[in-house]
Each structure stands twice: as structure tokens, then as C-alpha cells.
């Protein structure tokens, strides 16, 4: 099992905290976010880890053995960055992690254990965290609906009520070559600019709608967090 950490974007909502460094090097509780991810992945038994770099890539040299670079990081979205690691995604299963989140090895292990072609972890107890981050939990929450078999029915849309939110996507996924082939098929059918703008939850929704590959949703009820703003950073300390 390999892992790919998506660290291409600047994270402009972090303001001055990312003025001179990639978002993954912002420190949480005394160590960079990237070190939290590497520790969880290593503890779960993953030794082959790659970074997809973009903004300030020179600051990430030597952090892991393998780098994939997105030279168009400033004008493309996350799925285009992930496509830079297609060589790994086509060869075998890969854990894919955002670079602005933290979690423990249990989240990684649950993804490693699933036989699904495409899987995500999610927080079933999301509401308390979202209230702490945003006050109104619907201010930033996205729809997340499940069927009775642990598969995603809907993700990434604007919910009208908390009943439409059965959890929140964390930014931690697992692709098999089959799962990545489906994403590649969908991207190839889109105009270039639209493919470049694809974000991850929108892509997962397109996979669901196409109906060829199911997306498994694995609950992760333990501590985790997303650092998307200075306020998030303060809330996670």
C-alpha cells in the first residue's frame, strides 16, 4: 500500500500563515501538519509515501522519497493535482490524504482493510466539530447521505437541513486502480477547463451518478481536524 499527500495548493484562506510556506508546514501543537499525516501513515504500516507539490515546492524537498509536481497548481484544482500521481494510482491501491488535516493510524487502517474500489472516511459525529468551527453547522457543511450498505448516495452539495448530513467527509480516501480509472474516465469526457476545476467531492458525486463504481463510506468517530483557516488552527490547539 502506498500513500499520496496532496500538498500543491497555497491555502489562501490561511492568510499570512501561508505567505512564505506551503499550508502543510503550518504548525499544529508544535509540529507541521505534514508530520501529523506522515506519523499516522507510517504507524499504519505505509512506508511508500509521495507528495504532490506545487506552491513553494522547494520547502518540501526531502520530506518524503517521492515527489509528483503540479506546475499548474495556481490554476487547477485538487483532482488535477492528484492526476499528477497517476503512475502510482494506476499500479495499485493508494491512500490519498489532504495535507491540511490530521487523524490517527486507525483512520488509515480502516481504509487499508476495505475491499472497495473507492472509499472515503467520514465523521459521523460531525456536528459538534462544525459548531465549534462555524457556529451554525450548516454554514460550511456539505450534504453526505448513505444507503443502508455503507455506500455514498450524495456528497458535496449544499444541504437544506442537518438531516441531509449523515456525516462529513474528512479528506482521506483510498483508490484502487479501478476506482482511479473511473475518475480518469469522467475527467476525460469533460472540456479541459472544466476538468481542471474539478474538486474532490464534486468528482465523487459524478462517480456516484455514473453508477459504475460504488463509493464506500467508512465511519471514523475518533479525533481529527481540518485546518482551513486561522480560526480552525486555534480551535484545534
Secondary structure, DSSP 4 states (H G I P E B T S, - for coil): -EEEEEE----GGGGGGGSSS-GGGSEETTEEHHHHHHHHHHHTT--EEEEEE-TTGGGGTTSSSEEEE-TTTTTS-HHHHHHTTHHHHHHS-EEEEESSEE--HHHHHHHHH---SEEEEEETTHHHHHHHHHSSGGGT-EEEEE-TTSBEEEEEEEPSSGGGBS-EEEEEEEE-HHHHHHHHHHHHTS-HHHHHH--HHHHHHHHHHH-SS--EEEE--S--EE--SHHHHHHH-
